[in-house]
Amino acid sequence: KNEVEQSPQNLTAQEGEFITINCSYSVGISALHWLQQHPGGGIVSLFMLSSGKKKHGRLIATINIQEKHSSLHITASHPRDSAVYICAVRHLYNNNDMRFGAGTRLTVKP
Amino acid sequence: GAGVSQSPRYKVAKRGQDVALRCDPISGHVSLFWYQQALGQGPEFLTYFQNEAQLDKSGLPSDRFFAERPEGSVSTLKIQRTQQEDSAVYLCASSSRRITTGELFFGEGSRLTVL
């Protein structure tokens, strides 16, 4: 079983819809990252969380350490949000060890 | 530079050839990571440098894989005697902090195809 599980694997939405992507992990962590990967491979770091909630523009990320779960929300989705969203966690006792989820492929249709 | 730069962006190699992939991190970044991303999968850790020291190479899949960062800036990932299963995107990331809890900045990746 992968230490980082994301759901859904694929998500198609209409422009303007509210989107939620979920991440569950099974190990102790020091931080969780949400990353965005566009076609062509470039990865952009969206958030780094160790507790609570962060907001940046239309993006909101939350984490529940007790439940080992994080969510990424996109409000008022737009076609330019189409990308693969990857959850990644840093192991609590080895910060070099970062485990990635398989990603959620989001397509937002106009 | 402004961001993490990787080269080549695309590499096609015949099975058995040696390849070298270069990563130029953000200037001054202490930490440098290499990841391997197979098609449709999330990245997987290969190795980590703090300055010129390779502190963790536990993710390197075989002794055909070798990474170096001799002057603590540019890093090279070398794959000897490439095999088809080595086909993947190789991602480099850097971070400004010595303790690797800082934000990571990724390069565009080097896509390797082994025929």
Chai-1 contact restraints between the chains, C-beta under 6 A:
chainA,res_idxA,chainB,res_idxB,connection_type,confidence,min_distance_angstrom,max_distance_angstrom,comment,restraint_id
A,A31,B,T101,contact,1.0,0.0,6.0,A-B,restraint_1
A,G41,B,V89,contact,1.0,0.0,6.0,A-B,restraint_2
A,G41,B,E108,contact,1.0,0.0,6.0,A-B,restraint_3
A,G41,B,G109,contact,1.0,0.0,6.0,A-B,restraint_4
A,G42,B,E108,contact,1.0,0.0,6.0,A-B,restraint_5
A,I43,B,F106,contact,1.0,0.0,6.0,A-B,restraint_6
A,S45,B,E103,contact,1.0,0.0,6.0,A-B,restraint_7
A,S45,B,L104,contact,1.0,0.0,6.0,A-B,restraint_8
A,M48,B,E103,contact,1.0,0.0,6.0,A-B,restraint_9
A,I86,B,G42,contact,1.0,0.0,6.0,A-B,restraint_10
A,N95,B,T100,contact,1.0,0.0,6.0,A-B,restraint_11
A,N95,B,T101,contact,1.0,0.0,6.0,A-B,restraint_12
A,N96,B,Y48,contact,1.0,0.0,6.0,A-B,restraint_13
A,N96,B,D56,contact,1.0,0.0,6.0,A-B,restraint_14
A,N96,B,T100,contact,1.0,0.0,6.0,A-B,restraint_15
A,M98,B,F45,contact,1.0,0.0,6.0,A-B,restraint_16
A,F100,B,G42,contact,1.0,0.0,6.0,A-B,restraint_17
A,F100,B,P43,contact,1.0,0.0,6.0,A-B,restraint_18
A,G101,B,G42,contact,1.0,0.0,6.0,A-B,restraint_19
A,A102,B,Q41,contact,1.0,0.0,6.0,A-B,restraint_20
A,A102,B,G42,contact,1.0,0.0,6.0,A-B,restraint_21
A,G103,B,G42,contact,1.0,0.0,6.0,A-B,restraint_22
